[in-house]
Amino acid sequence: MTSEESPEQQLISKSARKREATSLQELGVQLAGLPDAEMGQLDLPENLVTALKALRRLSSRGAQVRQRQYIGKLMRTIDAEPVLAKLSERKRKHDMEIRHFQRIEQWRDRLLAEPAGTLQELLREHPRADSAHLTKLLAKIDRERTEQRSPAGTRELFAYLRQLMA
C-alpha cells in the first residue's frame, strides 16, 4: 500500500481492481463498435470518443492492444453506470425488435403452410387486416410456387404483415 492510495482502494484487492479495469476496457471496446450517432448520445468525453474512433481505424494487432489499454485507462476516469444503462436499454430495444420481426415471420410461415385456418386466426387477432388483400396475396404466392417463379408475393405478404403489426 502506498500513501497515494485512498482508503477504498486499500480495501479492494489488486485482483479485483484488475478485473474492474479489464471490464472497463472491454466496455470501451464495445463502445468502439457503436455507430458514431449512438456514440454521440452517450455523453462521453471528447478524448475518449477520439480514442474509440482511432481503435476502429487500426489494423495492426499490437496497435489495437495498445489502443484498448489506453481506452481502458480513459474509461477509469468516467462513471460507467450511465453508459451501461444506455447500452442495456439499446440491447433491450434491439431484442424487442427481433422478437417482433420473428412474430411477423411466424405469421407469414403459418399463412404459407396452412392458409385457410391461419387466415381466419389472423383476422380474429388483427381485425384491421384486409381479408380480400390477404386472399389475393396468398393466391399470388400459390401461383408463383406452381410456376416456380421468384417469391415476390411472399415478400409482399411479409411487408403487409409488418405494416399490419406495426
Helices and strands as residue ranges (DSSP letters): H 7-11, H 14-32, H 36-40, H 46-57, H 61-75, H 80-113, H 115-125, H 131-146, H 152-164
